[in-house]
Every structure is written in C-alpha cells, then in structure tokens.
C-alpha cells in the first residue's frame, strides 16, 4: 500500500510528464499553411512546396523529384503594394528549405513557376 507521500509524488510526476516541452525559439505564424506543386516535364514526378507565412520571414520547404533543376519564385508584396517575383533554383532530387525576408510590413503571397 502506498503512503500519502508516495501518492503525492506520483501525482506531481504525472503532472510534470503531461506538460509539453518545446525546444528552439518560438515562431509566430500569420496565415494558414500553404502548399503548391507542379509536375515535371514528361514525367509523373513532381516538385512540392510547403510554407507558412510569418511576420518578417517565411521558410519554404521544397522537395524536387524532377530529374533536372527547377526554377521557382517567391511572390512577395511590400508595404507599397509592389510585387516582387524572387526566383530561385532547386537542384534535381533535392529536399531542403529556403528562407525569404519580406520585412515587418511585407506579405509573402505564393510560390510559383519562375
């Protein structure tokens, strides 16, 4: 039979174990998570993108299943409403990410073909 100290210890341990632990810095998200993809030329393979626009930066995750380098673009609108089409290359077979700096007053719009 457990004594009262053991029961209190078990309750405290169960509370501590139920609290989620987060590592790294906190990241604020403004908009919903988005995805985009398109097919490779003459193939059933695809290049895939996912991103979650943030306040100042947006990280775009990509996975290029194509057998060639794909040109993609980040569409970013600045505080004046001007849209930039920032092109970047994704090597064949590469899975990684790229970070875009849109600034506190900018808006990350979309990933599209360059």
C-alpha positions as CSV (number, residue, x, y, z in Angstrom):
1,X,0.0,0.0,0.0
2,X,1.3,3.5,-0.9
3,X,1.7,6.1,1.8
4,X,0.4,9.6,1.3
5,X,3.9,10.9,0.3
6,X,4.2,8.4,-2.5
7,X,0.8,9.3,-3.8
8,X,1.6,13.0,-3.8
9,X,4.9,12.2,-5.6
10,X,3.1,10.2,-8.2
11,X,0.5,12.9,-8.9
12,X,3.3,15.5,-9.2
13,X,5.3,13.3,-11.5
14,X,2.2,12.7,-13.7
15,X,1.6,16.5,-13.9
16,X,5.2,17.2,-14.9
17,X,5.1,14.5,-17.5
18,X,1.9,15.9,-19.1
19,X,3.4,19.4,-19.7
20,X,4.7,19.7,-23.3
21,X,8.3,20.6,-23.8
22,X,9.3,22.8,-26.7
23,X,12.8,23.4,-27.9
24,X,14.2,26.2,-30.0
25,X,12.7,29.7,-30.4
26,X,9.1,30.4,-30.7
27,X,7.8,31.2,-34.2
28,X,4.7,33.3,-34.9
29,X,2.5,32.4,-37.9
30,X,0.3,34.9,-39.5
31,X,-1.6,32.8,-42.1
32,X,-2.6,29.3,-42.8
33,X,0.0,26.7,-44.0
34,X,0.1,26.6,-47.8
35,X,1.2,24.1,-50.4
36,X,2.0,24.2,-54.1
37,X,3.4,21.8,-56.6
38,X,3.6,21.1,-60.3
39,X,4.6,18.2,-62.5
40,X,8.0,17.6,-64.0
41,X,8.2,17.7,-67.9
42,X,7.2,14.4,-69.5
43,X,7.0,12.6,-66.2
44,X,4.7,11.6,-63.4
45,X,7.2,13.1,-60.9
46,X,6.5,16.4,-59.1
47,X,8.2,19.3,-57.3
48,X,6.5,20.1,-54.0
49,X,6.5,23.2,-51.8
50,X,5.0,24.0,-48.4
51,X,5.3,27.2,-46.4
52,X,3.6,29.0,-43.5
53,X,4.0,32.8,-43.9
54,X,5.5,34.5,-40.8
55,X,5.7,38.1,-39.6
56,X,9.1,39.0,-41.0
57,X,10.4,35.8,-42.7
58,X,8.9,32.8,-44.4
59,X,10.6,29.5,-44.7
60,X,9.7,27.5,-47.8
61,X,10.3,23.7,-47.7
62,X,10.7,22.0,-51.0
63,X,11.2,18.5,-52.5
64,X,12.3,18.3,-56.1
65,X,11.5,14.8,-57.6
66,X,12.4,16.0,-61.1
67,X,15.5,14.8,-62.9
68,X,16.5,18.5,-63.6
69,X,16.9,21.8,-61.7
70,X,13.6,23.5,-61.3
71,X,13.2,27.3,-61.3
72,X,10.6,28.6,-58.8
73,X,9.7,32.1,-57.5
74,X,8.5,33.5,-54.2
75,X,5.9,36.3,-54.7
76,X,6.3,38.9,-52.0
77,X,4.3,42.1,-51.7
78,X,6.0,45.1,-50.0
79,X,4.3,47.8,-47.9
80,X,3.6,49.9,-51.0
81,X,1.8,47.1,-52.8
82,X,4.7,46.3,-55.2
83,X,5.0,42.7,-56.0
84,X,8.4,41.0,-56.4
85,X,8.9,37.7,-58.1
86,X,12.1,36.4,-56.4
87,X,13.4,33.4,-58.5
88,X,15.5,30.6,-57.1
89,X,16.8,27.2,-58.3
90,X,16.1,23.8,-56.8
91,X,18.6,21.1,-57.8
92,X,17.3,17.8,-59.2
93,X,16.4,15.3,-56.4
94,X,17.0,17.9,-53.7
95,X,14.9,18.2,-50.5
96,X,15.6,21.3,-48.3
97,X,14.3,24.7,-47.5
98,X,15.0,28.4,-48.2
99,X,14.1,31.4,-46.1
100,X,12.7,34.7,-47.5
101,X,12.9,38.0,-45.7
102,X,9.8,40.1,-46.5
103,X,10.1,42.6,-43.6
104,X,7.6,43.5,-41.0
105,X,5.4,45.4,-43.5
106,X,5.7,42.9,-46.3
107,X,3.5,39.9,-47.2
108,X,4.5,36.6,-48.6
109,X,2.0,35.7,-51.3
110,X,2.8,32.4,-53.1
111,X,5.4,30.1,-54.6
112,X,5.0,29.8,-58.4
113,X,7.0,28.9,-61.5
114,X,9.7,31.4,-62.4
